[in-house]
């Protein structure tokens, strides 16, 4: 069986790749600049903190504190990007659904307006009142397209059935 995708699916994929590329190119510079400014101060602060704590508490206690701190920083360094990636992914999914929903309405409205304007132009050339018929035809066509967009058929939702019902039908 051949898996054929619609034009909307292809456009959504291209739009998502474009958005991701734009965000990476746009945000890479500020992120690297921020890391370049913050990282040296954090490193110097950590070294001063470790020396002061080592003098006050002793090397064994400081070793445990540094180990616990390193584990917490490591967990945060792994968990924070994963959490952020999940949020970005859900936001991209929401944006994709919104774009597809808008395209599902905009395309029929635009097509209806175009057909209405063309029909208004044809009638306007015959009766010499195109300045009134073209906008009226476009408005009427857009209205018909809007009705068609919201009245269009949707695929029926499949209902999961218990196994004994499907076996009874098979027998």
C-alpha positions in Angstrom: 0.0 0.0 0.0 1.4 3.4 -1.0 1.5 6.2 1.6 0.7 9.4 -0.1 0.8 12.7 1.8 -1.4 15.7 1.0 -0.1 19.0 0.0 -1.0 20.5 3.4 1.1 17.8 5.1 4.1 18.7 2.9 3.6 22.5 3.5 3.3 21.9 7.2 6.6 20.0 7.2 8.4 22.7 5.2 7.0 25.4 7.5 8.2 23.6 10.6 11.7 23.0 9.1 11.8 26.7 8.2 10.7 27.8 11.6 13.2 25.6 13.4 16.1 26.7 11.1 15.1 30.4 11.7 15.0 29.9 15.4 18.4 28.1 15.5 20.1 30.7 13.4 18.5 33.6 15.3 19.0 32.3 18.8 22.4 30.6 18.5 24.4 33.9 18.7 22.7 35.3 21.9 22.9 31.9 23.6 26.6 31.5 23.0 27.2 35.1 24.0 25.3 34.6 27.3 27.2 31.4 28.0 30.5 33.2 27.2 29.7 35.9 29.7 28.2 33.8 32.5 30.4 30.7 32.4 33.7 32.4 33.5 32.0 34.1 36.5 30.4 30.9 37.5 33.7 29.0 37.3 35.6 31.6 39.4 32.7 31.8 41.9 32.7 28.0 42.3 36.5 27.9 42.9 36.3 30.7 45.5 33.4 28.9 47.2 35.2 25.6 47.2 38.3 27.1 48.8 36.3 29.0 51.5 34.2 25.9 52.3 37.3 23.7 52.4 38.9 26.0 54.9 35.8 26.2 57.1 34.4 22.6 57.0 37.3 20.4 56.1 38.1 18.5 52.9 35.9 15.4 53.5 32.7 17.5 54.0 33.6 19.7 51.1 34.1 16.7 48.9 30.6 15.4 49.7 29.1 18.9 49.1 30.9 19.2 45.8 29.8 15.7 44.8 26.2 16.4 45.7 26.3 19.8 43.9 27.9 18.2 40.8 25.1 15.5 40.7 22.4 18.2 41.1 24.0 20.3 38.4 24.3 17.3 36.1 20.7 16.3 36.6 19.6 19.8 35.9 21.8 20.0 32.9 20.1 16.9 31.5 16.5 17.5 32.7 16.2 21.2 31.8 16.9 20.8 28.1 14.6 17.7 27.9 11.9 19.6 29.7 12.4 22.6 27.3 12.5 20.3 24.3 9.1 18.7 25.3 7.6 22.2 25.7 8.9 23.3 22.4 7.7 20.2 20.7 4.2 20.5 22.1 4.2 24.2 21.1 5.3 23.3 17.6 2.5 20.7 17.5 0.0 23.2 18.6 1.2 25.7 16.1 1.0 23.1 13.4 -2.5 22.2 14.3 -3.5 25.9 14.3 -1.9 26.5 10.9 -3.6 23.4 9.5 -7.0 24.5 11.0 -6.5 28.0 9.6 -5.5 26.6 6.2 -8.6 24.4 6.3 -10.7 27.6 6.5 -8.6 30.1 4.5 -8.2 27.9 1.4 -11.9 27.4 0.7 -12.6 31.1 1.5 -9.9 32.3 -0.8 -11.0 29.9 -3.6 -14.6 31.0 -3.2 -13.6 34.6 -3.3 -11.5 34.0 -6.5 -14.2 32.2 -8.3 -16.8 34.8 -7.2 -14.6 37.6 -8.5 -14.0 35.8 -11.8 -17.8 35.3 -12.2 -18.4 38.9 -11.3 -15.8 40.0 -13.8 -17.5 37.9 -16.5 -20.9 39.3 -15.7 -19.5 42.8 -15.3 -18.0 42.8 -18.8 -21.3 41.8 -20.3 -23.4 44.4 -18.5 -20.6 47.0 -18.0 -20.9 47.2 -14.2 -17.7 45.2 -13.2 -16.9 47.8 -10.5 -19.9 46.6 -8.5 -20.1 42.9 -9.6 -16.4 41.9 -8.9 -16.4 42.9 -5.2 -19.9 41.5 -4.7 -19.0 38.3 -6.4 -15.8 38.0 -4.3 -17.8 38.6 -1.1 -20.5 36.1 -2.0 -17.9 33.5 -3.1 -15.9 34.0 0.2 -19.2 33.5 2.2 -19.9 30.3 0.2 -16.3 29.2 0.8 -16.7 29.8 4.6 -19.9 27.8 4.7 -18.1 25.0 2.8 -15.2 25.1 5.1 -17.3 24.6 8.2 -19.8 22.3 6.6 -17.3 20.0 5.0 -17.3 16.4 5.8 -14.9 15.1 8.4 -13.7 11.5 8.7 -15.7 9.4 11.1 -14.0 8.6 14.4 -13.2 4.9 14.8 -14.6 3.3 17.9 -12.6 0.7 19.7 -14.6 -2.4 20.4 -14.0 -5.1 22.9 -12.4 -8.3 21.6 -15.5 -10.5 22.3 -17.7 -8.2 20.0 -15.3 -8.5 17.1 -15.1 -12.3 17.6 -18.9 -12.6 17.7 -19.1 -10.7 14.4 -16.5 -12.9 12.8 -18.5 -16.1 13.7 
